[in-house]
């Protein structure tokens, strides 16, 4: 058992991980330029959804 512990302790350290290329600098996400269009589209879709829901509720009454 002593030899097993001795062998575990004397094992070489794992190799140092290699670094990949550096992360890009500048515009990292292309969606940033069109975020306002997406927000406006989401608002329009939400208003449409609640408008049709309101119409269905009034029709049910």
Secondary structure, 3 states (H helix, E strand, C coil): CHHHHHHHHCCCCCCCCCCCCCCCCCCCCHHHHHHHHHHHHHHHHHHHHHHHHHHHHHHHC
